């Protein structure tokens, strides 16, 4: 019996030895190699973003990262306690690390800190032999040196999401890797990210590198050069922020008193809009919000594109703090919205050029056709009012554009029909994306009879055509589309689209023909010139003295003034709550005879297009033209 037991035990031992040394030898050889060798992925520095003159808009700064490999750690909490005695680790940092370790495979590196100081790095290097599974290495952090100035163009990067990992499993193995979430960072992600490097290392039993065996260097992402001009972009932002008001130093006692008692102003100030203005009535207000765009009428190159308010993308490049996120969410004017491409506004009277061009093309009016404006137009059982209470009298098409007569366009739109208006406005770039290539761009609404039936399930009515004739009702557009419309009118031959990359300009891709009769466009341009130079032009006080310009103002009513408000005398924009004030719009181009740049300006709740948006547009065109001459 004893001999039989020894024989059985010997057979079991022999079988186990066979299993370990022969049957599973390859598996254990790999595990042994893994104890001796380690493969690490090295993220590449993202490509830079430059302006048209090679000035840095987005770049990288070097940082030192502290990572851990959970598979090489025994007691994680104990290790984190040791690390916390060497470098600063908050409770939030430790909680985040524990959460990530629970969610990710144990062989994936987890970033503890991505901003080690030189002192912390030195202290870690001395103590690293006693910290199994802890590694530190050089990395890169995205840097936005212009702050909020290019926030809506550049966008921002932040840590990879679960959805991105599902699409590319390699991302899981790169601790601290960040990808573009909005703007150019997202649109050009593959080009900017570059090619990941690989290091094969010999490591000791604690996982510490001993020797570099093989190294495939990371390849930096491609640099991207924009058509944007930094100087014009900066001027555009400052000019749009200021509007018609006067900046007041924050140290002014009046500002300090206003901040203490005005919660609205205080919320803007706390959210980063630390500019205080004094309007024409002496009231302290936050900076203006809205969008502006300047583009080349020949190439489509966008020289400036501003959306206000903006945000600081550097906050996203590091780990966004909860309090900063709450400030962005609670900001009363939504700084994360790119108003230039995703802000939808009724184009108001700036739409009248499209209506007139459609009417001239259809032959329902000529340049000499006149209508009488007595201040309102009766249609059915309703009155449609002109902005000028007493009316404009008898006006032809040029006078109607110059003086922005609503009654004229009520009747012209009714005779032309909404489908014809839609067809021509489409050729001018409305109801379509602008060509910028940025994610999140809205197409707006350019209605037709079929559109309303499909979207609303009801038939189009003639009264809706009347309202559409002055760019209100269902009609919605973005500031980028309005700039494209102005550029196509100025160019007169091509369907110019907005372009943001210098490579697109260098490629010289031809634009499709505009397909609008030259005589019609000449009539539109002459009418727009009278807006600036006519005796009764709505922007007659804001022409460029040397170059001359053509344009069109627009004032879009957000909320009707009630009878009670009229009786109380509350009809001035500045007397009403900010959200109830009219939007101010302007589109135009300069020089008039040899167009170079087109512009669109939208000032949210800014009041009159003629007094608010027109002077801003004039100053932007003047700055752009002076820059060409410099």
C-alpha positions as a printed NumPy array, in Angstrom:
array([[  0.   ,   0.   ,   0.   ],
       [  2.8  ,   2.406,   0.849],
       [  4.541,   1.616,  -2.418],
       [  1.306,   2.101,  -4.345],
       [  0.751,   5.489,  -2.697],
       [  4.287,   6.565,  -3.569],
       [  3.727,   5.467,  -7.138],
       [  0.507,   7.504,  -7.441],
       [  2.12 ,  10.571,  -5.884],
       [  5.089,  10.242,  -8.187],
       [  2.775,   9.985, -11.199],
       [  0.928,  13.149, -10.14 ],
       [  4.205,  15.054,  -9.711],
       [  5.477,  13.824, -13.074],
       [  2.235,  14.825, -14.76 ],
       [  2.369,  18.281, -13.22 ],
       [  5.999,  18.702, -14.289],
       [  5.04 ,  17.661, -17.83 ],
       [  2.186,  20.183, -17.833],
       [  4.387,  23.038, -16.607],
       [  7.582,  22.306, -18.529],
       [  6.283,  20.916, -21.793],
       [  2.54 ,  21.451, -22.376],
       [  2.458,  25.055, -21.101],
       [  6.095,  26.005, -21.639],
       [  5.259,  28.721, -24.203],
       [  2.791,  30.392, -21.856],
       [  5.196,  30.527, -18.942],
       [  8.049,  31.61 , -21.204],
       [  5.928,  34.671, -22.17 ],
       [  5.162,  35.402, -18.525],
       [  8.858,  35.156, -17.741],
       [  9.689,  37.505, -20.571],
       [  7.081,  39.909, -19.304],
       [  8.8  ,  39.983, -15.93 ],
       [ 12.014,  40.828, -17.725],
       [ 10.78 ,  42.983, -20.593],
       [  8.163,  45.679, -20.891],
       [  6.65 ,  47.486, -23.869],
       [  5.492,  51.06 , -23.42 ],
       [  3.667,  53.339, -25.788],
       [  4.899,  56.912, -26.112],
       [  2.352,  59.569, -27.127],
       [  3.457,  62.014, -29.786],
       [  3.33 ,  65.778, -29.246],
       [  0.285,  67.18 , -31.023],
       [  0.811,  69.397, -34.029],
       [  0.77 ,  73.142, -33.582],
       [ -1.826,  75.568, -34.926],
       [ -0.461,  78.753, -36.508],
       [ -2.017,  81.89 , -37.938],
       [ -1.453,  83.036, -41.517],
       [  1.835,  84.72 , -40.493],
       [  3.145,  81.63 , -38.657],
       [  2.338,  83.009, -35.199],
       [  1.539,  80.409, -32.556],
       [ -2.122,  79.94 , -31.697],
       [ -1.993,  76.449, -30.168],
       [  1.073,  74.537, -29.004],
       [  2.44 ,  72.205, -26.326],
       [  4.339,  72.532, -23.089],
       [  6.485,  69.783, -21.556],
       [  5.285,  68.259, -18.285],
       [  6.372,  65.346, -16.121],
       [  3.775,  62.677, -15.439],
       [  3.524,  60.308, -12.506],
       [  1.896,  56.978, -13.444],
       [  1.272,  53.634, -11.79 ],
       [  0.932,  50.099, -13.189],
       [ -1.626,  48.328, -10.947],
       [ -0.423,  44.84 , -12.   ],
       [  2.907,  45.496, -10.289],
       [  1.411,  46.845,  -7.055],
       [  0.379,  44.858,  -4.011],
       [ -1.543,  47.189,  -1.715],
       [ -2.663,  50.159,  -3.84 ],
       [ -3.954,  52.269,  -0.958],
       [ -0.718,  51.827,   0.954],
       [  1.288,  52.818,  -2.12 ],
       [ -0.827,  55.926,  -2.686],
       [ -0.227,  56.875,   0.927],
       [  3.527,  56.576,   0.364],
       [  3.341,  58.676,  -2.8  ],
       [  1.216,  61.31 ,  -1.035],
       [  4.064,  61.824,   1.444],
       [  6.415,  62.647,  -1.443],
       [  4.22 ,  64.7  ,  -3.787],
       [  0.975,  66.58 ,  -3.298],
       [ -2.064,  64.35 ,  -3.801],
       [ -5.552,  65.574,  -2.998],
       [ -8.357,  63.322,  -1.797],
       [-10.015,  63.873,  -5.186],
       [ -6.857,  62.664,  -6.969],
       [ -6.722,  59.505,  -4.869],
       [-10.422,  58.793,  -5.347],
       [-10.068,  59.237,  -9.115],
       [ -7.096,  56.858,  -9.27 ],
       [ -8.956,  54.17 ,  -7.312],
       [-11.943,  54.554,  -9.628],
       [ -9.806,  54.254, -12.769],
       [ -7.968,  51.206, -11.436],
       [-11.31 ,  49.5  , -10.814],
       [-12.491,  50.241, -14.361],
       [ -9.366,  49.507, -16.431],
       [ -7.24 ,  46.375, -16.975],
       [ -4.468,  46.045, -14.394],
       [ -1.665,  46.291, -16.962],
       [ -2.818,  49.751, -18.163],
       [ -0.899,  52.699, -16.754],
       [ -2.927,  55.17 , -14.692],
       [ -1.897,  58.796, -14.404],
       [ -1.709,  60.107, -10.834],
       [ -0.28 ,  63.547, -11.562],
       [  0.536,  65.184, -14.894],
       [  2.15 ,  68.363, -13.6  ],
       [  5.069,  67.354, -11.394],
       [  7.439,  70.115, -10.327],
       [ 11.211,  69.687, -10.577],
       [ 11.409,  69.351,  -6.79 ],
       [  8.74 ,  66.613,  -6.743],
       [ 10.443,  64.818,  -9.612],
       [ 13.759,  64.802,  -7.747],
       [ 12.185,  63.457,  -4.578],
       [ 10.467,  60.697,  -6.528],
       [ 13.664,  59.732,  -8.338],
       [ 15.476,  59.215,  -5.015],
       [ 12.672,  57.073,  -3.562],
       [ 11.621,  55.209,  -6.717],
       [ 13.395,  51.888,  -5.812],
       [ 10.983,  51.564,  -2.86 ],
       [  7.89 ,  52.297,  -4.964],
       [  7.016,  49.226,  -7.049],
       [  4.765,  49.903, -10.025],
       [  5.425,  53.655,  -9.99 ],
       [  6.834,  55.25 , -13.143],
       [  7.37 ,  58.843, -14.146],
       [  8.102,  60.206, -17.601],
       [  8.02 ,  63.323, -19.748],
       [  4.733,  64.19 , -21.436],
       [  3.041,  67.084, -23.165],
       [  0.206,  69.368, -22.19 ],
       [ -1.804,  71.324, -24.75 ],
       [ -1.172,  75.036, -24.516],
       [ -3.47 ,  77.811, -25.751],
       [ -1.38 ,  80.989, -25.42 ],
       [ -4.143,  83.229, -26.812],
       [ -6.637,  82.119, -24.154],
       [-10.255,  82.689, -25.125],
       [ -9.407,  84.6  , -28.312],
       [ -9.369,  81.433, -30.451],
       [-11.396,  79.176, -28.183],
       [-14.219,  78.55 , -30.661],
       [-11.904,  78.038, -33.624],
       [ -9.276,  75.875, -31.929],
       [-11.638,  74.054, -29.579],
       [ -9.956,  72.058, -26.821],
       [ -8.604,  68.636, -25.859],
       [ -9.524,  66.508, -22.86 ],
       [ -8.994,  62.889, -21.724],
       [-10.258,  60.131, -23.991],
       [-13.824,  58.985, -23.461],
       [-15.184,  55.438, -23.246],
       [-16.724,  55.828, -26.698],
       [-13.325,  56.769, -28.186],
       [-11.688,  53.767, -26.521],
       [-14.334,  51.489, -28.047],
       [-13.403,  52.827, -31.488],
       [ -9.635,  52.56 , -30.933],
       [ -8.511,  50.103, -28.22 ],
       [ -4.952,  51.425, -28.432],
       [ -6.082,  54.598, -26.652],
       [ -6.701,  52.572, -23.489],
       [ -2.974,  51.939, -23.1  ],
       [ -1.938,  55.594, -23.224],
       [ -2.258,  57.238, -19.806],
       [ -3.01 ,  60.927, -19.927],
       [ -3.695,  60.943, -23.679],
       [ -6.07 ,  63.703, -24.703],
       [ -8.105,  64.029, -27.871],
       [ -9.899,  66.918, -29.535],
       [-13.497,  67.38 , -28.485],
       [-14.634,  70.475, -30.41 ],
       [-13.314,  72.911, -32.996],
       [-10.195,  72.25 , -35.048],
       [ -8.834,  69.965, -32.349],
       [-11.643,  67.566, -33.195],
       [-11.921,  68.227, -36.938],
       [ -8.166,  67.686, -37.472],
       [ -7.669,  65.055, -34.75 ],
       [ -5.882,  62.458, -36.898],
       [ -3.464,  64.971, -38.412],
       [ -2.745,  66.689, -35.09 ],
       [ -2.319,  63.514, -33.015],
       [  0.73 ,  62.217, -34.888],
       [  2.125,  58.679, -34.653],
       [  2.544,  56.905, -31.326],
       [  6.046,  55.695, -30.418],
       [  6.976,  52.32 , -28.868],
       [  9.717,  51.528, -26.344],
       [ 10.838,  47.984, -25.463],
       [ 12.555,  48.016, -22.077],
       [ 14.369,  45.564, -19.867],
       [ 12.935,  45.896, -16.36 ],
       [ 13.782,  44.526, -12.94 ],
       [ 11.479,  42.589, -10.622],
       [  9.847,  45.841,  -9.45 ],
       [  9.071,  46.9  , -13.011],
       [ 11.741,  49.628, -13.047],
       [ 13.475,  50.232, -16.391],
       [ 17.007,  48.877, -16.524],
       [ 17.884,  49.162, -20.179],
       [ 16.283,  50.438, -23.402],
       [ 16.342,  47.617, -25.934],
       [ 14.403,  49.013, -28.841],
       [ 12.866,  52.395, -29.544],
       [ 10.505,  53.519, -32.297],
       [ 10.317,  57.262, -31.925],
       [  6.978,  59.011, -31.75 ],
       [  6.266,  61.263, -34.713],
       [  4.848,  64.696, -33.955],
       [  1.475,  65.651, -35.353],
       [  1.23 ,  67.908, -38.37 ],
       [  1.297,  71.668, -37.931],
       [ -1.805,  73.405, -39.267],
       [ -1.698,  76.926, -40.639],
       [ -4.927,  78.907, -40.577],
       [ -6.085,  81.774, -42.755],
       [ -6.806,  83.744, -39.569],
       [ -4.855,  86.925, -38.904],
       [ -4.009,  87.23 , -35.206],
       [ -4.037,  91.038, -35.229],
       [ -7.435,  91.28 , -36.922],
       [ -8.848,  88.54 , -34.709],
       [ -7.741,  90.396, -31.58 ],
       [ -9.119,  93.712, -32.829],
       [-12.424,  92.085, -33.807],
       [-12.884,  90.576, -30.352],
       [-12.149,  93.845, -28.55 ],
       [-14.326,  95.906, -30.874],
       [-17.272,  93.523, -30.661],
       [-17.003,  93.301, -26.875],
       [-17.085,  97.05 , -26.49 ],
       [-19.98 ,  97.838, -28.847],
       [-20.973, 101.473, -28.388],
       [-20.048, 101.597, -24.722],
       [-17.038, 102.903, -22.845],
       [-14.731, 100.546, -20.878],
       [-14.502, 101.329, -17.174],
       [-11.512, 100.256, -15.024],
       [-12.379,  97.545, -12.53 ],
       [-10.747,  99.623,  -9.827],
       [-13.316, 102.396, -10.361],
       [-15.414, 102.764,  -7.17 ],
       [-18.592, 102.763,  -9.269],
       [-17.676,  99.319, -10.611],
       [-17.02 ,  97.981,  -7.118],
       [-20.392,  99.284,  -5.922],
       [-22.149,  97.793,  -8.958],
       [-20.531,  94.396,  -8.384],
       [-21.715,  94.371,  -4.796],
       [-25.363,  95.007,  -5.658],
       [-25.847,  93.738,  -9.233],
       [-25.969,  89.919,  -9.27 ],
       [-26.098,  89.802, -13.076],
       [-22.918,  91.832, -13.46 ],
       [-21.269,  89.869, -10.675],
       [-22.035,  86.531, -12.376],
       [-20.384,  87.729, -15.597],
       [-17.365,  88.942, -13.68 ],
       [-17.011,  85.659, -11.788],
       [-17.267,  83.704, -15.045],
       [-14.302,  85.456, -16.615],
       [-15.907,  88.418, -18.424],
       [-13.86 ,  90.855, -16.391],
       [-14.605,  93.822, -18.611],
       [-17.131,  96.388, -17.436],
       [-18.725,  98.918, -19.799],
       [-20.679, 102.113, -19.286],
       [-23.438, 102.568, -21.891],
       [-24.838, 105.813, -23.262],
       [-27.22 , 106.1  , -20.301],
       [-24.436, 105.772, -17.768],
       [-25.389, 102.229, -16.731],
       [-22.609,  99.716, -16.034],
       [-23.023,  96.557, -18.101],
       [-21.115,  93.376, -19.06 ],
       [-19.369,  93.206, -22.458],
       [-21.471,  92.618, -25.576],
       [-22.064,  89.115, -26.893],
       [-22.48 ,  88.005, -30.485],
       [-20.332,  87.054, -33.468],
       [-18.372,  88.67 , -36.276],
       [-16.562,  87.321, -39.32 ],
       [-14.285,  88.859, -41.953],
       [-13.461,  86.918, -45.129],
       [-11.712,  87.406, -48.45 ],
       [-14.311,  87.736, -51.229],
       [-12.073,  86.043, -53.809],
       [-10.505,  83.1  , -51.989],
       [-12.943,  82.655, -49.095],
       [-10.051,  82.902, -46.615],
       [-11.446,  83.76 , -43.183],
       [ -9.289,  86.482, -41.652],
       [-11.229,  86.77 , -38.39 ],
       [-14.015,  84.787, -36.766],
       [-15.066,  85.715, -33.263],
       [-17.811,  84.398, -31.015],
       [-18.469,  86.119, -27.68 ],
       [-18.359,  85.318, -24.89 ],
       [-15.519,  82.827, -25.174],
       [-13.865,  80.476, -22.696],
       [-10.331,  79.531, -21.727],
       [ -9.478,  76.177, -23.366],
       [ -6.47 ,  75.815, -21.057],
       [ -8.94 ,  74.816, -18.348],
       [ -9.793,  71.68 , -20.353],
       [ -6.172,  70.847, -21.203],
       [ -5.546,  70.03 , -17.55 ],
       [ -8.208,  68.307, -15.503],
       [-11.194,  70.631, -15.503],
       [-12.092,  71.571, -11.967],
       [-15.701,  71.211, -10.93 ],
       [-16.012,  74.849,  -9.928],
       [-14.742,  75.983, -13.366],
       [-17.218,  73.68 , -15.095],
       [-20.059,  75.025, -12.994],
       [-19.083,  78.599, -13.874],
       [-19.203,  77.751, -17.569],
       [-22.562,  76.008, -17.22 ],
       [-24.079,  78.803, -15.158],
       [-22.762,  81.655, -17.3  ],
       [-25.821,  83.663, -18.357],
       [-24.702,  83.862, -22.022],
       [-23.417,  80.33 , -22.766],
       [-19.712,  80.817, -23.624],
       [-19.382,  77.268, -25.002],
       [-21.671,  78.077, -27.95 ],
       [-19.818,  79.003, -31.133],
       [-22.228,  81.684, -32.276],
       [-20.418,  82.209, -35.575],
       [-21.413,  78.775, -36.901],
       [-24.066,  77.486, -34.485],
       [-25.876,  80.639, -33.388],
       [-29.177,  80.81 , -35.278],
       [-30.626,  84.28 , -35.802],
       [-33.339,  85.761, -37.945],
       [-31.352,  87.632, -40.612],
       [-33.865,  90.479, -40.561],
       [-33.353,  93.153, -43.188],
       [-30.021,  91.678, -44.298],
       [-32.212,  89.076, -46.057],
       [-33.805,  91.725, -48.25 ],
       [-31.031,  91.504, -50.853],
       [-31.965,  87.862, -51.488],
       [-35.663,  88.767, -51.736],
       [-34.983,  91.599, -54.181],
       [-32.662,  89.469, -56.311],
       [-35.313,  86.719, -56.5  ],
       [-37.971,  89.251, -57.5  ],
       [-35.761,  90.785, -60.197],
       [-34.852,  87.348, -61.527],
       [-38.52 ,  86.29 , -61.617],
       [-39.43 ,  89.541, -63.388],
       [-42.122,  90.513, -60.877],
       [-40.376,  93.888, -60.364],
       [-37.815,  96.025, -62.163],
       [-35.388,  98.586, -60.844],
       [-38.051, 101.252, -61.461],
       [-40.965,  99.479, -59.778],
       [-42.321, 101.579, -56.933],
       [-44.579, 100.863, -53.967],
       [-46.094, 103.349, -51.576],
       [-45.304, 102.93 , -47.889],
       [-47.667, 104.622, -45.437],
       [-46.26 , 102.751, -42.437],
       [-48.152,  99.486, -42.797],
       [-49.345,  96.876, -45.281],
       [-52.819,  95.386, -44.965],
       [-53.172,  91.785, -45.995],
       [-56.276,  89.798, -45.134],
       [-57.421,  90.838, -41.694],
       [-53.952,  91.759, -40.476],
       [-51.665,  94.781, -40.639],
       [-47.931,  94.311, -41.192],
       [-46.06 ,  97.375, -39.961],
       [-42.962,  99.113, -41.286],
       [-40.216, 100.023, -38.839],
       [-40.785, 103.685, -39.665],
       [-44.095, 104.655, -38.133],
       [-44.998, 107.353, -40.672],
       [-43.858, 105.304, -43.664],
       [-41.339, 106.023, -46.424],
       [-43.698, 107.253, -49.12 ],
       [-43.145, 106.046, -52.676],
       [-39.887, 104.039, -53.012],
       [-38.186, 101.98 , -55.706],
       [-35.967,  98.967, -55.071],
       [-32.759, 100.916, -54.4  ],
       [-34.501, 103.277, -52.004],
       [-36.227, 100.313, -50.339],
       [-32.852,  98.671, -49.616],
       [-31.168, 101.937, -48.601],
       [-33.966, 102.945, -46.232],
       [-34.881,  99.348, -45.321],
       [-38.568,  99.811, -46.126],
       [-40.482,  96.8  , -44.8  ],
       [-43.718,  97.572, -46.664],
       [-41.911,  97.39 , -50.01 ],
       [-40.581,  93.924, -49.233],
       [-43.862,  92.622, -47.834],
       [-45.396,  93.144, -51.246],
       [-42.381,  92.057, -53.296],
       [-42.06 ,  88.794, -51.321],
       [-45.768,  88.071, -51.755],
       [-45.505,  88.446, -55.531],
       [-42.267,  86.468, -55.772],
       [-43.257,  83.47 , -53.659],
       [-41.336,  81.647, -50.969],
       [-39.964,  78.898, -53.242],
       [-38.349,  81.396, -55.617],
       [-36.876,  83.276, -52.666],
       [-35.516,  80.002, -51.31 ],
       [-33.907,  79.105, -54.637],
       [-32.012,  82.367, -54.953],
       [-31.069,  82.672, -51.278],
       [-29.544,  79.181, -51.542],
       [-27.232,  80.402, -54.292],
       [-26.122,  83.177, -51.966],
       [-25.069,  80.604, -49.346],
       [-28.004,  80.705, -46.938],
       [-29.508,  77.469, -45.665],
       [-26.193,  75.612, -46.106],
       [-22.959,  75.09 , -44.187],
       [-20.341,  77.748, -44.857],
       [-17.399,  75.478, -45.726],
       [-15.313,  76.125, -42.597],
       [-15.061,  72.436, -41.76 ],
       [-15.715,  72.9  , -38.044],
       [-17.908,  70.357, -36.251],
       [-21.259,  71.5  , -34.935],
       [-22.084,  73.982, -37.694],
       [-25.816,  74.588, -38.162],
       [-27.493,  74.926, -41.561],
       [-30.197,  77.28 , -40.344],
       [-33.671,  77.37 , -41.902],
       [-34.501,  78.555, -45.398],
       [-38.164,  77.563, -45.638],
       [-40.243,  76.36 , -48.567],
       [-43.798,  75.101, -48.864],
       [-42.519,  71.533, -48.813],
       [-40.336,  72.195, -45.774],
       [-43.27 ,  73.373, -43.69 ],
       [-45.457,  70.434, -44.668],
       [-42.666,  67.979, -43.841],
       [-41.682,  69.629, -40.536],
       [-44.94 ,  71.06 , -39.262],
       [-47.551,  69.049, -41.117],
       [-49.398,  72.185, -42.23 ],
       [-49.579,  74.172, -45.468],
       [-47.612,  77.332, -46.081],
       [-49.673,  80.5  , -45.867],
       [-49.233,  83.782, -47.789],
       [-48.874,  85.663, -44.503],
       [-45.737,  83.626, -43.771],
       [-44.294,  84.725, -47.101],
       [-44.929,  88.347, -46.108],
       [-42.955,  87.899, -42.867],
       [-40.176,  85.983, -44.632],
       [-39.81 ,  88.967, -46.972],
       [-38.084,  90.906, -44.171],
       [-36.016,  87.953, -42.943],
       [-38.135,  86.947, -39.996],
       [-40.655,  84.212, -39.266],
       [-39.137,  80.804, -39.978],
       [-35.978,  82.156, -41.616],
       [-32.838,  81.515, -39.546],
       [-29.177,  81.861, -40.46 ],
       [-25.732,  81.907, -38.874],
       [-23.246,  84.804, -38.931],
       [-20.943,  82.633, -41.073],
       [-23.682,  82.204, -43.696],
       [-24.321,  85.95 , -43.718],
       [-20.611,  86.593, -44.359],
       [-20.666,  84.113, -47.246],
       [-23.743,  85.865, -48.685],
       [-21.973,  89.233, -48.557],
       [-18.86 ,  87.727, -50.165],
       [-20.848,  86.196, -53.035],
       [-22.657,  89.46 , -53.713],
       [-19.338,  91.32 , -53.691],
       [-17.618,  88.739, -55.883],
       [-20.554,  88.428, -58.26 ],
       [-19.221,  85.446, -60.183],
       [-18.412,  82.527, -57.89 ],
       [-20.052,  80.592, -55.083],
       [-17.317,  81.553, -52.637],
       [-17.227,  79.371, -49.525],
       [-15.485,  80.119, -46.246],
       [-12.079,  78.52 , -45.822],
       [-10.081,  78.257, -42.628],
       [ -6.967,  76.325, -43.739],
       [ -4.125,  77.788, -45.787],
       [ -3.699,  74.43 , -47.528],
       [ -7.168,  74.829, -49.005],
       [ -6.254,  78.257, -50.342],
       [ -2.975,  76.936, -51.788],
       [ -4.823,  74.088, -53.506],
       [ -6.716,  76.686, -55.532],
       [ -9.871,  74.62 , -55.922],
       [-12.266,  76.433, -58.243],
       [-15.636,  77.613, -56.953],
       [-18.82 ,  76.821, -58.835],
       [-20.398,  79.663, -60.838],
       [-22.792,  81.81 , -58.845],
       [-25.48 ,  81.623, -61.518],
       [-27.053,  85.038, -60.876],
       [-27.39 ,  87.594, -63.664],
       [-24.707,  90.294, -63.478],
       [-27.28 ,  93.05 , -63.985],
       [-29.258,  91.864, -60.973],
       [-26.153,  91.78 , -58.807],
       [-25.165,  95.267, -59.954],
       [-28.588,  96.502, -58.853],
       [-28.12 ,  94.858, -55.458],
       [-24.643,  96.341, -55.032],
       [-25.793,  99.846, -55.962],
       [-28.598,  99.536, -53.445],
       [-26.149,  98.425, -50.734],
       [-23.914, 101.37 , -51.537],
       [-26.859, 103.729, -50.936],
       [-27.24 , 102.231, -47.452],
       [-23.863, 103.797, -46.645],
       [-23.841, 106.855, -48.911],
       [-27.494, 107.675, -49.601],
       [-29.064, 110.739, -48.044],
       [-31.526, 108.53 , -46.156],
       [-29.369, 105.366, -45.952],
       [-29.727, 103.547, -42.649],
       [-25.911, 103.456, -42.168],
       [-25.092, 106.792, -43.804],
       [-22.979, 107.908, -40.839],
       [-20.587, 104.945, -40.973],
       [-19.071, 104.832, -44.449],
       [-15.35 , 104.351, -45.038],
       [-13.989, 107.672, -46.224],
       [-11.217, 106.379, -48.494],
       [-12.223, 102.904, -49.631],
       [-16.013, 103.311, -49.483],
       [-18.137, 100.335, -48.541],
       [-21.48 ,  98.721, -49.297],
       [-23.685,  97.075, -46.727],
       [-27.05 ,  96.354, -45.219],
       [-28.282,  96.869, -41.681],
       [-30.687,  94.6  , -39.867],
       [-32.639,  95.007, -36.647],
       [-34.432,  91.878, -35.477],
       [-37.205,  92.225, -32.954],
       [-36.89 ,  89.605, -30.224],
       [-40.021,  90.562, -28.302],
       [-42.789,  92.908, -29.301],
       [-43.173,  96.063, -27.282],
       [-46.482,  95.812, -25.455],
       [-49.1  ,  98.545, -25.396],
       [-48.433,  99.043, -21.682],
       [-44.711,  99.52 , -22.359],
       [-45.464, 102.075, -25.05 ],
       [-47.748, 103.975, -22.697],
       [-45.024, 103.955, -20.066],
       [-42.494, 105.166, -22.635],
       [-40.441, 101.965, -22.486],
       [-39.59 , 101.721, -26.169],
       [-35.835, 102.35 , -26.142],
       [-33.757,  99.155, -26.227],
       [-31.643, 100.21 , -23.262],
       [-34.76 , 100.675, -21.139],
       [-35.803,  97.041, -21.59 ],
       [-34.391,  93.88 , -19.996],
       [-31.358,  92.632, -21.947],
       [-33.069,  89.487, -23.254],
       [-35.991,  91.513, -24.642],
       [-33.842,  93.889, -26.702],
       [-33.521,  93.648, -30.49 ],
       [-30.597,  91.923, -32.189],
       [-28.339,  94.216, -34.238],
       [-26.997,  92.905, -37.579],
       [-24.888,  94.15 , -40.447],
       [-23.415,  92.602, -43.606],
       [-21.229,  94.385, -46.12 ],
       [-17.989,  94.567, -48.038],
       [-15.21 ,  96.988, -49.009],
       [-13.836,  98.601, -51.071],
       [-17.027,  99.213, -52.996],
       [-15.47 ,  99.36 , -56.468],
       [-12.893,  96.592, -56.022],
       [-14.228,  94.371, -53.219],
       [-11.591,  92.766, -51.005],
       [-13.263,  91.765, -47.746],
       [-16.781,  90.862, -46.689],
       [-18.026,  91.181, -43.126],
       [-20.945,  90.062, -40.993],
       [-21.691,  91.297, -37.478],
       [-24.37 ,  90.105, -35.066],
       [-24.65 ,  91.807, -31.668],
       [-27.07 ,  89.905, -29.465],
       [-29.699,  92.223, -28.03 ],
       [-27.56 ,  95.1  , -29.243],
       [-30.467,  97.202, -30.5  ],
       [-30.3  ,  98.917, -33.865],
       [-28.27 ,  97.409, -36.673],
       [-27.515, 100.888, -37.98 ],
       [-26.192, 102.359, -34.733],
       [-24.623,  99.261, -33.155],
       [-23.56 ,  96.708, -35.797],
       [-22.717,  99.079, -38.684],
       [-19.939, 101.044, -36.898],
       [-18.383,  97.785, -35.697],
       [-18.386,  96.401, -39.255],
       [-16.883,  99.61 , -40.605],
       [-14.027,  99.468, -38.103],
       [-13.318,  95.806, -38.899],
       [-13.147,  96.453, -42.636],
       [-10.986,  99.509, -42.075],
       [ -8.55 ,  97.527, -39.901],
       [ -8.37 ,  94.689, -42.445],
       [ -7.706,  97.061, -45.36 ],
       [ -5.097,  99.025, -43.421],
       [ -3.388,  95.726, -42.632],
       [ -3.079,  95.029, -46.362],
       [ -1.49 ,  98.409, -46.934],
       [  0.978,  98.064, -44.04 ]])
